[in-house]
Amino acid sequence: MASLAWLACLLWHSLLASAATVTYDFNITWVTANPDGQFDRPSIGINGQWPIPTIHVNLGDQLVVNVLNALGNESTSLHFHGIYMRNAVHMDGPVSVTQCPIPPGERFTYNFTIEQPGTYWYHSHIHGQYPDGLRGPLIVHDPKSPFKDMYDEELVLTLSDWYHDQMHGLLHWFMSKANPTGAEPVPNSALLNETQNLNVDLEPGKTYLFRTVNMGAFAGQYLWFEGHNMTILEIDGVYTHPTEASMIYLSSAQRCSFLITAKKDTSANFPFVASMDTDLFDKLPEGLNWNVSGWLVYDKAKPLPAPAMLYDPFEPFDDMGLVPWDNQTLLGEPDQTISLDVIMDNLGDGANYAFFNNITYQAAVVPTLYTALSAGELATNPAVYGTYTNSFVLHKDQVIDIVVNNLDPGKHPFHLHGHHFQVIWRSEDEAGTFADSNVTAADFAPIPMKRDTVVVHPNGNMVLRFKSDNPGIWLFHCHIEWHVQSGLIATFVESPSTCSAPSPCLPTIVLTLVGEANRLDDDVPVAATMYNGGEVKAYPAEQDKASDANSDAKSASYPKDELGCSWATPSLQSEHALPGPCAAERDGWLSHWV
């Protein structure tokens, strides 16, 4: 046992020794884009360019992303989809959950360690913003990948959908009583690498690893390559045993890495096609082309043939058949089961909403993480987070089952932040609820497929199993962006009792400095304001922040851009609570964003 511990320690220190700090400086701005050649529109770019950069890091690296929000008229944030954010939940990115928004003109630094290999992506996580362009791949290279000798070169391939109208106007219509059926806006186009008519140059006989991401807002997409098969090696950052497929399906937010071996014969080029899943659309607009084509190019002098026509029903590879490379067996019986019924319906205002268990999500005024950090013994009570955050408290190191009953005739891709899960059961279409399916443990795969985003079938059900071994605040939500905005979200508050200083959820320095600000005068009730990227200031109770310029307020330095929040308090005896937005909510403070 001692020798094993010594070996693990040696390997860890070896990893640290080879790790680098990789820094990206992102100036988020408006640019003009026209990826389908039909319509110029404002889009969200980075450093004056769109598509935005692909982030490349190696396993074990420290990733630092310095963000300046130069949009002028919109706040923003970044979420690094699929990254666990272990010991760094405050870097996860969803606004009102782990951080406040980054206001126009302000900065925020994301800083975390990369502990997972594979194919990921990053996107904004506020007000349905990312379909306006703020979405890009995040690739984590693994020098010790078990497949590193199976290919010669890596390529990144993104699938996405594109709207000619901006999200603000589309969301206003979608969430209005003018759209009582909840018909989602249909994309105008499908894109490959944020363009159309994509050429991918191949060298004869070489094998390529395609890292493929669906970054779309709505449409799942079928993908196939004429004359070539795929060998799947990874889904959603989980290595799999190599598996052959002729067609795959990727919902919004899913990823798949696969091998394609180029032919030795260069006499012809071959088309490949991504086709939007039109079953998701309430209607097909006249003139819509739901396909987008690219070509595997062997000889640029040769013609680019039109793809052969395929007709429904498509028969993509069933991801339930994939076996994780680590052969992790089925986790044991659950300690906690969370059942979520998916319903789409209207409320009294006539607009359409999405519900888990008859609750449609409403963002907390104070980010849920801050409540967990300051609620003390109340942190294990879901009620302190607010009814409409749909919060479930998970205890440490337990086996959790999520039972999803889809009471809706549409498909839904569900994503869990902070974890991969085992997909231990998924029904076919129209199977009804899990309780009515007569399923037993004998029906579960002994080595279940694992990923972080999975599709539940229309009027069907599924069971996801994972271990609560990553303290933090993690969303579970549909990754159709229209359904995120209409409320199809639950909040998992995992091991909140561990979220205190020193905390695995937040750097100790943050809590220490904020605490020091509140201890400036133990005998005087204070009002305190934490400015985004500024200082924590304590005032006598009868003062407020408007009198800042003339006050004798005492100040404590605060790490710039660590949280991106503003909050204010009328009064509080300093010894009663740690000053912070969550304590503010609990004690009746007024919280707000700049």
DOKERO-752564 format. One record per residue: x, y, z of N, C-alpha, C in turn; residue in one letter. Coordinates in steps of 0.1 Angstrom, whole numbers, plus 5000, padded with zeros to 4 digits. Layout:
<sites>
XYZXYZXYZA...
</sites>
This chain:
<sites>
500849885000500050005000500950135000M501950125008502850245009503550264995A503850154988504550174975503550234965S502250194966501250254957501150404960L501050444972500950584976502150664971A503350604972504550664968504550684952W504050584945503950594931502950704927L501750704933500750804930501350944932A502050964943502651094946503751134936C504551034932505551054921504851104908L503751034904503051064892502451204893L501951244904501351374906502351484905W503451464911504551564911505151574896H505151464890505651464876504651544867S503351524869502351604862502551754865L502651794877502851934881504051994875L505151914874506351964869506251994854A505451924847505251944832504152044829S503352084839502252164836502752314833A501952374825502252514821501052604825A501252734826500152824827499852884813T498652864808498252904795497253014797V497653134791496853254793496253304780T494953334780494253394769493653534774Y493853634766493253764768492153784759D490953794764489753804755489053944757F489054014747488254144746486954104738N485854094746484654054740483854174734I483654174721483154284714482054244704T481354344699480454324687481254324674W480954234665481554234652480454204642V480754214629479754174619480054044613T479053954612479353824606478253784596A478553704587477653654577478153514573N478053414582478653284579477953204568P476653224566475953154555475753224542D476453344542476353424530475053484526G474153494536472753544533472453674540Q473153704551472653814559473753864568F474153994567475154054577474354084590D474954044601474354074614475354094625R475054174635475954184647476154054653P477354014657477653894664478753924674S478853834684479753854695481053794692I482053864690483453814687484353844699G485553794697486653814706487853874699I488353974705489554044699489254094685N488054134682487654184669487454074659G487353954663487253844653486053754656Q485553694646484553584647484753494635W484753364636484553284649485653314659P485253284672486153314683487153204684I488253234691489453134691489053004698P489752904693489752774699490852774710T490452734722491352724734492052594733I493352594734494152464734494952464747H494852354754495652334766496052184767V497052154776497352024779496851984792N496651854794496151804807497151844818L496551904829497351944840497752094839G497452164828497852304827496852384836D497352504839496552604845496052704834Q494752714833494152794822493752924829L494253034823493853174828493253244816V491953284817491253364807490953494812V491553604808491353734812490253804803N489053824808487953874800487754024803V487654094792487154234792485854244784L484754284791483454294784483354434778N483654434765483554554757482354564748A481254484752480054484744479354614744L479454684756478754814757477354814762G476554714757475154714760474654584766N475554484768475154354774476254314784E475754254795476654184804476954044798S477953974804478353844799478953764810T479353634806480053544814480553434805S481453354810481953234803481753104811L481253004805481152874811482052774802H482752694809483752594802483052464803F482252434793481352324793482052184794H481652114805482251984807483351974817G483952094820485152094829484552084843I485151994851484551974865484652094874Y485652174872485952294881486052244895M486752134897486952084911487852184919R487352214931487952314939487952454933N487052474923487052604916485652634911A484552604918483252614914482952764910V483552854916483352994913483853034899H484552944892484952964879483952904868M482852844873482052764864481252854854D480852974858480353074848478953104847G477953014852476553054850476153164859P475653274853475253394861474053364870V474153414882473153394893473353264900S474253184895474553054902475853054909V476953074901478253084907478953214906T478353314899478853444898477753544894Q478053674896477253774890477753804875C476953874867477353894854478553994853P479353984843480454074840479754194833I479654314839478954424833479854484821P479154554813479954624802481054714808P482254704802483354784807484154714818G483654604823484354544834485154424830E486054374839486954264837486654154847R487054034843486953914851487953814847F488653754856489653654853489153514857T489053424847488853284850490153214851Y490353134862491653074865491452944872N491752834865491552704870492452604864F492552484870493452374866492652274857T493252234846492652144837492952004842I491951924846492251794851491551684843E491051714831490351614823490851634809Q491151524802491551534788490251524779P490351564767489251554758488751674751G487551664746486951774737485851844744T485951974746485052054753484752184745Y483952274751483752404745483452504755W483452634752483152734761482152834755Y481352884763480252974758479753064769H479053174766478453254776477353184782S477053214795475953144802475053254809H474453334800473553444805472553484795I471353484798470253544790470253494775H470553364773470553304760471453374750G472653414755473553504747474353424737Q474753304740475853244732475453214717Y474153194714473953184699474153304691P474353414697474853534690476353534687D476953424690478353404685479353374696G479053384709480053364719480153224723L480753144714480852994716482052944708R482952864714484052814708484652684714G485452614706485952484712487052504722P487052404731488152404742488752264741L489952244737490552114734491652094745I491551984752492551944762493351824757V494551854753495451744747495951664759H496151534756496651434766497851374760D499051414765500251344760500351194762P499551154772499551004775498250934771K497550994761496350934757496550784753S495650704756495850564752495750544737P495250644730495050634715496050724707F497150774714498050864708498750814696K498950674696499650614684498750574673D497450604674496450554664496250654654M496750784655496450884645497650974643Y497651044631498751124627498451274630D497251314630496951454631495551474637E495351584644494051624650493451734642E492151724641491351834635490151864644L489751994644488552034652487452064642V486252004644485052014636483952054645L483352174642482152224650480952214641T479852174648478552184642477752294649L476952374642476152474649474952514641S474052584647472952644640473152794640D472452864631472653004630471353074627W471153184635469953274633470353404627Y469553454618469753584612469353704622H468453674631468053764641468753744654D468953854661469653844674468753784685Q469453724695468753654705467753734713M468153864716467253944724465853954718H465753984706464453994699463753854698G464553754695463953614694463353574707L464153594718463653554731462453624736L462353754732461153834736459953774730H460053734717458953674710458653534716W459653454718459553314722458853314736F459153404745458653394758457453484760M456753514749455553604750454253534748S453153594751451853534749451553524734K452353584726452153574711452553434707A453253354715453753224712453353124723N452053104724451553024736451852874734P452152824722452452684721453952654724T454752764726456152744729456952694717G456552734705457252694693458652764693A459752684693461052744693461352804679E462052924679462552974666463452874659P463152854646463852764638465152834632V466252764633467452834628467352854613P468052964608468052984594469052894586N470052854593471152774586471852684596S472452574590473452494597474852534593A475752514602477152554599478152444603L479252444596480452354599481552454601L482152444613483252534616482852684614N481552714618480952844617480952904603E480852814593480852854579480052744571T480052754558479452654550480452614538Q480152504532481052454521482452444526N482652374537483952354543484752244536L485952284533486952184527487952144538N488052004539489051954549490051874541V491251924540492351864532492951744539D492951624532493551504538494751464530L495651394537496851334530496551184529E496851124517496550984515497150894526P496350804531496850704541496950754555G496850884557496950934571495650904579K495750894592494650884601494451014609T493251064609492951184616491951164627Y492251234638491351244650490551374648L489251354645488251464644487651484658F487951604663487351644676486051724673R484851674675483651734670482751774681T482251904680481451964690480152024683V479051994689477852064685477652184694N477852304689477852434697476452504694M475552434688474252494685473352534696G472452624694471452664704470352564705A469952504694468752424694468952294687F469352294675469252174666470352064670A469851944673470751824672471051804657G472251744654472651724641473151574638Q472751524627473251394622474551424614Y475551344615476751364608477251234602L477551234589478151124582479051164571W480051074568481051094558480950994547F480751034534480550934524481850864521E481850734520483050654517483950634528G483650674540484450664552483650634564H484250544572483650514585484350594596N483750604607484250674619484550564630M485650584637485950504649485950594661T484850574669484650664681485650624692I486350734697487250714708486950784721L486050884720485750974731484351034729E483651054740482351134740482451214753I482151344751482051444762483251434772D484451404767485551404775485851264782G485051164778485151024783485750934773V486950884775487550784765486650664765Y486450614753485650484751486550384744T486150254745486750154736486350184722H487350174713487150214699485950134693P485050214687483750164682483450224668T483150134659482850184645481450234644E481350344635480050404633480050464619A478950454612478850514599478050654600S477250674610476550794613476450824628M476650944632476450974646475451094647I474851104659473951214663474551284674Y474651424673475151504684474051614687L473551604699472651714703473451834706S472751944708473452064713474252034725S475552074726476452054737477151924737A476751824729477451694729478751704721Q479751624724480951614717481251464714R482051444703482451314699483751324692C484751244696486051234689486151104682S486551104669486550984662487750984652F488150864648489150854637488550844624L489150904614488950874600490250854593I490350744586491650714579491450744564T492350824559492250874545492550754536A491850754525492150654514493550684508K494050574502495350594495495150644481K493950624476493550664462493050804463D493650894455493351034455492551074443T491850984436491151014424489851084426S489351094438488051154441488051224454A487251324455486951394468485551334473N485351344486484151284492483451394501F482051404499481351494507481051434521P480851524530480251484543479151584546F478251544555476951614557476651624572V476251744576475651764589474151804586A473251734592471851754590471051784602S470451904603469751934615468551844617M468251814630467251724633465851794632D465151784621463951854619462751804628T462951694634461951654644461751754655D462751824658462751924668461952054665L461752074652461052194647459552184647F458852274652457352274651456952284637D457652354628457252364614458552394607K458552364594459752384585459452514577L460252614579460052734571460352714557P459552784548459752764534461152804530E461752724522463152744517464252704527G463952654539464952614548465852494543L467152514543468052404540468652354553N468152244558468552194571469852114570W470452104558471752034557472852134554N474052094558475252174555476252074551V476952104540477952004534479352054535S480251954536481651984535482351874527G483651884525484251774516485551734522W485851604522487151554524487951564511L488951654511489551684498490951614497V490951534487492251464484492951524472Y492251594463492851654452492051784449D492651904451491952024449491552044434K492251974425491951994411490651914407A490251824415489151734412487851804417K486651774411485451834415484951794429P484051874435483551844448482051794446L481851664446480551604442479451644453P478251654448477151674457476951554465A476551574477476251454486475051374481P475051244483473951164480472751194489A471551184484470351204492470151094501M469951124514469451024524468051064529L467250964532465950994536465650934550Y464851004557464450954570463850814569D463850734579464550764592466050734591P466750834597468150814598468450714609F469550644608469850544618471350564623E471450664632472750694638473150584648P474450584651474950494662474250534675F473850434682473250454696474350464706D474550584712475650604721475550514734D474350454736474250364748475150244746M475550214734476350104732477850124734G478250244738479650284740480150234754L481350184755481850134767483050224771V482950284783484050364788485450294788P486450364784487850304784488250254798W487850324808488250284822487450164827D486450114820485650004824485050014837N484650144841484050164854482650094854Q482550004864481249934866480150014872T478949964871477850034876478050074891L477850194894477850244908476850164916L477050164929476150084937474750154939G473950094947472550144949472550284953E471650364948471650514951471350544966P472050644972471750694985470550794984D470450854972469450964970468950954956Q467650964954467050964941466251094939T466551164928465951284924465051254912I463751264913462851244902462451384896S462651394883462251524876461351494865L460151554866459151544855459251664846D459451644833459551744823458151784818V457851914819456551954815456752094807I456052114796456052234789454552284790M454352414795453052454797452952604798D451752664800451652804801451352844815N451652974818451253024831450253134829L449853204839448753294839448953414829G450253444826450453554817450353514802D449953384800449753344786450953294779G452153314785453353274779453653134782A454553074774454952934776456152924785N456252814793457352794802457652644802Y458852614807459252474809459452454824A459052334828458952294843459652164846F460352164857460752034864459752034876F459051924877458151904888457252024891N456752084880455852204881456552324887N457852334886458552454890459352494878I459152624874459952684863461052764870T462252744866463352804872463352964871Y463653024882463953174881465253194888Q466053274882467453304887467353374900A468253334909468253404922468853544921A468353634929468953764929470353764934V470653674944472053654949472453524943V473653514937474153384932474053274943P473553154939473353044948474653004956T475753014949477052984956477253074968L476953194967477253294978476253264990Y475053214987474153174997474753055004T475252954997475852835003477052875012A477852965007479053005015478753075028L477553135029477353215041476153175049S475453075045474153035052474452945064A475652905067476052835079475252705079G474652675091473952545092472752535083E472252655079471052655070471352605056L472652595053473052565039472552435034A472252345043471752215039470252205037T469552325040468152335038467852395024N467252315015467052375002466252505001P465452525012464552645012465352775012A466552775017467352895018467752945004V467752864994468152894981466952954972Y465752944978464652994970463952884963G462552884964461752774957462052764943T462252884936462252874921463652854915Y464652834924465952784919465852634918T464752574923464552424922465852354927N466152384939467452334945467252194952S468252114950468351984957469651974964F469651944977470951934984471451794984V472751774980473351644979474451634990L474451524997475551505007476751445001H477851465008479151425002479351275000K479951244989480351104985479151004986D478051044981476950954980476650924965Q475950814963475550774949474150844947V474050914936472850994933472250944920I470950914920470250884908469351004904D469451044891468451144886467551064876I466251064880465250994871464551104864V464651104850464051204842462851144835V461651194838460451154830460051264821N460251234808459951334798458451334794N457651424800456151424797455951524786L456851524776456751614765457051534752D456451574741456651494729457951534721P458751614728460051644721461251584728G462351584721463651534727464251654735K465051614745465651714754467051664757H468151734754469451704758469751764772P470051684782470251724795471751724799F472151834805473551854808473651874823H474651804830474951824844476351894845L476352014851477652074854478452004865H479752004864480551954875480751804875G480151724866480251584867480051514853H480551394852480051304842479051214850H478151154842477151054849477150924841F476850824847476550694840475050704836Q474850664823473550664818473050514819V472450484830472150344834470850294827I470050384823468850344816468350454807W467850424795467150514787466150444779R464850484780463750414773463750464758S462850394751462550434737461450544738E461150594726460050694725458750634731D457950724737456550694741456550584752E457550564760457550464770456950504783A456650634784456050684797457050704808G456550704820457550734831458350604835T459450634842460250524846459550434855F458750484864457950404874457050304867A456550344855455650254847456350164837D457650174837458350094827458749954831S458549924844458849784849460349754847N461149854849462649834848463149794862V464049694862464749654874466249674872T467049654883468449674882469149574872A468449464869468949364860468949424846A468249524843468149584830469349684828D470049724838471149824837472349754832F473149824823474349774818475349764829A476149654829477149634840478249744839P478549794827479549894825478850004817I478150094823477350194816478150294808P477550344798478050464790478050584800M479150664798479250784806479450904797K478751014801479051144794478451254803R478451384798477851494806476651554800D476251514788475051564781474451444774T473151414777472451304771471051334767V470551274757469251304751468151204757V467051264763465951174766464951184755V464351064752463451054740462051114743H461351144732460051204734459151104742P458451164753457551094762458250964767N459550974769460350864774460950894788G461850814792462450834805463950784805N464650834815466050784816466550794831M467550724834468150734848469650754846V470150854853471550894853472050874868L473250824869473850794882475250854883R475550914894476850974896477150974911F478351004914478851014928479051164932K478451204943478551344947479951364954S480951374945482351384950483051514946D482151614943482751744938481951864944N482251904956481452004963481252134954P480052184954479852304946478352324943G478052414935476752444930476652414915I475952314911475952264898474552264892W474352324880473152324873472952184866L471652144865471252034856470152094848F470352094835469352164826469352114812H468252134805468152114791469152204784C469852154774470752244766470252294753H468952284751468252364741468152504747I468752604742468852734748467452794751E466552764742465152814744464552764757W464852634760464352574772465052614785H466352654783467052714795466352844799V466052924788465453054791463953034796Q463352934793461952914797461852834810S463052794816463052744830463252604832G463852524822464052384824465352354831L465452394844466752394851466452354865I467352274871467352244885468752274890A468852294903470152334909470552224919T471752174918472252074927473252144937F472952154949473852214959474552094966V475752074962476551954966477451984977E477251904988478151915000478352065005S477252135007477352275011478052295024P478052195033478752215046480252225044S480752185033482152195031482552335025T481552405021481752535014481852645025C482952645032483252745042484752765043S485252875048486652905048487352815058A488452745055489052735041488152645033P487852685021486852625013487352555000S486852434997487152384984486352444973P485352534976484552594966485052734962C485752794970486252934968487552954974L488453034968489753054974489653114988P490553064997490453115011490653265011T491553315002491853465003490553545001I489653504993488453574991487653595004V487453475011486653475023487353555034L488753535035489453605045489453755043T489553805031489653945029488254005031L487253935027485853995029485553995044V486053885051485853885065486553995073G487754025068488554135074487754265072E487154285061486454405058485254425069A484654315073483554325082484054335096N485354315099485854325112486554455115R486254555106486954685108486654745121L485354735126484954785139483854695144D484254615153483354515158482154575166D482354695170481254755179480254835171D480554855158479654945150478954865139V477554875139476854825128477354885115P477454805104478054865092477154835080V477254925071476754895057477954875049A477954775040479154745032478754735017A479654775009479454764995480654694989T480554594981481654524973481454564959M482354644954482254694940482954584931Y482454564919483054474910484454524907N485454434910486754464907487354574915G486754604927487154714935487554674949G486954744959487254724973485954694981E486254634992485154615002485254735011V484154805013484154925022483154915033K483454955045482554945056482155085060A480955115062480455245066479655235079Y479655345086478655355097477255335091P476355275099475055225094474255335088A474355465093473455565088473955615075E475155575070475655615057475255515047Q475355555034475255455023476255485013D476255405002477455414993477355544985K476255614985476155734978477055844984A477355824997478155925004479655885004S479955784995481355734994482355844994D482155944985483256034983483556124996A482556135004482756225016482856145029N482856015028482755935040484155905045S484155865058485455825064485555675064D484955605054484855465054486255405055A486355295062487555215062487455115051K488655075045488554985034489554865035S489154765028490054645028490254605013A491454575010491754534996490954414992S490454404980489754284975490354244962Y490554114960491154074947490254114935P490854194926490054244915489454134907K488154154903487454064893487353924898D487453894911487353754916485953704915E485053794919483653744919482753824909L483053944906482354014896480954064902G480854084915479554114921479554244928C478354294929478154414938477054384948S477154434960476154414970476154524980W475054554986474954654996474154615008A474454665019473754635031473354755039T472054765043471754885052472454875065P472454765072473154755085473254605089S474254585097474454445102475554455113L475254395124476254375135477354285129Q478554335129479654255121479854125127S479654105140479953975145478953865142E477853905136476753815134476853735121H477553785111477653705098478753755090A479253665082480253705072479653795061L480153905058479453995048479653925035P478553925028478553865014477153855009G476953844996475653844991474753744996P475253625000474353515005473853555019C474853605028474353645041473453765039A473653845029472753955027471353905024A471153805016469853755013469253705026E470053625034469453565046469053665056R469753775058469553865068468753985063D468153975051467354085047468054205041G469354175037470054285030469554305016W469854425011469554454997470654414988L470454324979471554284970471254324956S472254364948472054404934473254394926H473154404913474254404904474554544899W475754574896476154694890475554694876V
</sites>
